Every structure is written in structure tokens, then in C-alpha cells.
């Protein structure tokens, strides 16, 4: 893979403390605008309390369940040493990760039938940045 396109940046405004925002259409648009029809798309979130994930985007109950289980695994009210009060957000971000790699085919991200790309907000509301790099297949 060579012939990298410029770095693209997207800004997303979250509206609540914990939120999964479907960014599939925004990522698809960036890929389309790049002109790359076959290659890779790397998405990176430079934040320690927001992550990225791919999951079902057909039934909103899936995201509701994911949020509930993450809260069960890492409760926000648990005592943490970090003084800012957002340690649970840091742990949840570590669980989701802060980057994704997507295969591009026919100028679109190669996703499964029910899959969507989500920005996972754990310390909102905030303005979040995503850095996107697209690599064209040689």
C-alpha cells in the first residue's frame, strides 16, 4: 500500500456523557471524497475518554445493551484514584480501543450487512476529533 491521501479530520459533537454515535455515513463520505476505490482507511481518535467500535447498526437495542454492560463492568460511581472523576471513561475507552482499520472496496468501507462504525463517547458532552488516513492500493 502506498500513495497516501491527505490526512482528513472530522469533528463530532457528543450530546451526553455516554453515547455511541453512528459515524458510518461520515466515514463513507471521506472515503468517497478521497477518490480511493481500493485500499485501507485508518481512523484514529486522539482522546483518552472516547473510542471507536464496529457493531450492529440495525437494531438500536444492541447499542443500548453495550452501554449497559460497559457500565456494569466499569461503573462510573466506583472509587478511582484519578482526581478528574472520569476514570471509568478511561477504562471503557481502553476496552473499545481508539483506532480502526477498514478495507475499502468499490470506493466504500467493506462492512458486514448489519455493521456500522461508532464513535464511543464516555466523557461527554464534548467535541471529538477523528483523524483519518486513507491508503490507496497499488
MIMAR-278926 format. One record per residue (C-alpha): residue number from 1; residue in one letter; x, y, z. Coordinates in pm, 1 decimal. Layout:
residues N
    k  r        xx        yy        zz
  NUM  A         X         Y         Z
...
END
This chain:
residues 138
    k  r        xx        yy        zz
    1  X       0.0       0.0       0.0
    2  X     132.1     339.8     -97.7
    3  X       3.4     668.6    -240.2
    4  X    -143.2     803.3      82.6
    5  X    -406.2    1072.1      56.0
    6  X    -400.2    1377.1     284.3
    7  X    -494.1    1345.0     649.4
    8  X    -867.0    1403.8     693.0
    9  X   -1014.7    1532.3    1019.7
   10  X   -1373.9    1500.7    1132.9
   11  X   -1520.8    1673.7    1434.7
   12  X   -1818.1    1520.7    1612.3
   13  X   -2019.0    1682.8    1892.0
   14  X   -2149.2    1440.5    2151.3
   15  X   -2460.5    1531.5    2347.2
   16  X   -2441.8    1311.8    2655.0
   17  X   -2191.5    1156.3    2893.4
   18  X   -2210.9     813.4    2732.0
   19  X   -2314.4     789.8    2370.8
   20  X   -2244.6     573.1    2067.8
   21  X   -2262.4     792.6    1758.5
   22  X   -2304.3     620.6    1422.2
   23  X   -2035.9     776.1    1200.2
   24  X   -2066.8     529.6     910.9
   25  X   -2201.4     787.7     666.5
   26  X   -1932.1    1044.7     755.3
   27  X   -1652.9     788.1     708.7
   28  X   -1808.8     670.0     381.5
   29  X   -1816.8    1029.4     258.6
   30  X   -1448.4    1086.1     343.0
   31  X   -1358.5     766.0     156.7
   32  X   -1566.9     872.7    -141.5
   33  X   -1411.5    1221.1    -146.3
   34  X   -1062.6    1068.9    -137.5
   35  X   -1120.3     903.3    -473.3
   36  X    -968.6     577.8    -346.1
   37  X   -1160.5     276.5    -473.6
   38  X    -944.5       1.8    -323.1
   39  X    -722.3      29.6     -17.5
   40  X    -733.2      89.8     356.1
   41  X    -890.7     351.9     578.6
   42  X    -733.4     408.6     920.2
   43  X    -937.5     604.0    1177.0
   44  X    -775.6     728.9    1498.2
   45  X    -939.1     915.4    1787.4
   46  X    -676.1    1119.7    1978.0
   47  X    -871.4    1119.8    2303.5
   48  X    -836.0     909.9    2618.1
   49  X   -1208.1     904.7    2701.9
   50  X   -1358.1     829.9    2358.8
   51  X   -1311.3     525.0    2140.3
   52  X   -1417.2     355.1    1820.5
   53  X   -1601.1      33.2    1753.9
   54  X   -1785.3    -153.3    1481.0
   55  X   -2113.0    -318.1    1569.7
   56  X   -2472.2    -365.5    1460.2
   57  X   -2649.4     -53.0    1341.1
   58  X   -2987.0    -206.5    1250.1
   59  X   -3132.7    -255.4    1599.2
   60  X   -3069.6      31.9    1845.6
   61  X   -3118.3    -210.8    2135.3
   62  X   -2772.4    -354.5    2059.9
   63  X   -2605.3     -22.9    2142.9
   64  X   -2828.5      17.7    2449.2
   65  X   -2715.8    -326.9    2566.4
   66  X   -2347.5    -249.6    2503.1
   67  X   -2368.6      74.6    2701.0
   68  X   -2546.7    -102.6    2987.6
   69  X   -2292.4    -385.3    3002.6
   70  X   -1994.6    -148.4    2989.6
   71  X   -2149.2      42.6    3280.7
   72  X   -2198.6    -287.1    3467.8
   73  X   -1836.5    -389.3    3403.7
   74  X   -1693.1     -43.1    3481.6
   75  X   -1939.2     153.9    3696.1
   76  X   -1897.6     532.0    3689.7
   77  X   -1955.6     551.9    4066.3
   78  X   -1665.9     320.9    4156.6
   79  X   -1385.4     478.7    4357.7
   80  X   -1085.7     561.0    4139.2
   81  X    -759.0     733.8    4226.5
   82  X    -763.7     963.3    3921.2
   83  X    -881.7    1300.2    4052.5
   84  X   -1076.2    1423.2    3748.2
   85  X   -1369.7    1190.6    3810.6
   86  X   -1362.2    1032.0    3465.1
   87  X   -1159.6     717.4    3530.1
   88  X   -1445.1     491.8    3421.7
   89  X   -1435.0     668.8    3083.6
   90  X   -1062.8     594.6    3052.4
   91  X   -1117.9     224.7    3128.5
   92  X   -1411.7     196.8    2884.1
   93  X   -1201.5     360.2    2613.5
   94  X    -928.2     104.2    2675.9
   95  X   -1187.9    -169.1    2625.4
   96  X   -1317.5     -28.5    2294.6
   97  X    -985.8      97.3    2157.3
   98  X    -911.5     424.2    1982.6
   99  X    -849.8     317.1    1622.8
  100  X    -997.3     110.4    1342.5
  101  X    -872.3     -18.1    1009.9
  102  X   -1126.1     -61.3     732.7
  103  X   -1085.4    -228.9     395.9
  104  X   -1201.0     -10.4     106.6
  105  X   -1357.1    -183.5    -193.8
  106  X   -1552.1     -15.0    -474.4
  107  X   -1490.7     318.7    -300.7
  108  X   -1675.0     214.3      16.0
  109  X   -1582.6      66.8     353.8
  110  X   -1616.1    -311.3     343.6
  111  X   -1863.4    -375.2     625.0
  112  X   -2099.1    -659.4     702.6
  113  X   -2470.7    -627.8     630.7
  114  X   -2559.6    -510.6     980.7
  115  X   -2236.3    -332.2    1072.5
  116  X   -2188.5      36.4    1145.2
  117  X   -1893.2     242.5    1265.0
  118  X   -1937.1     413.6    1601.9
  119  X   -1761.5     685.6    1794.3
  120  X   -1796.5     576.4    2156.8
  121  X   -1822.1     878.4    2388.4
  122  X   -1759.9     806.9    2757.1
  123  X   -1696.8    1156.9    2898.9
  124  X   -1931.5    1392.1    2717.7
  125  X   -2073.8    1606.0    2605.6
  126  X   -1763.4    1713.1    2414.9
  127  X   -1625.1    1799.3    2074.0
  128  X   -1430.8    1498.4    1946.4
  129  X   -1180.5    1477.2    1663.2
  130  X   -1115.9    1182.2    1437.0
  131  X    -805.1    1164.3    1220.7
  132  X    -848.7     959.7     904.1
  133  X    -576.5     835.7     673.1
  134  X    -660.6     655.3     351.6
  135  X    -409.6     437.2     168.1
  136  X    -462.5     353.4    -195.3
  137  X    -389.7       0.1    -310.8
  138  X    -106.8      -3.4    -558.1
END
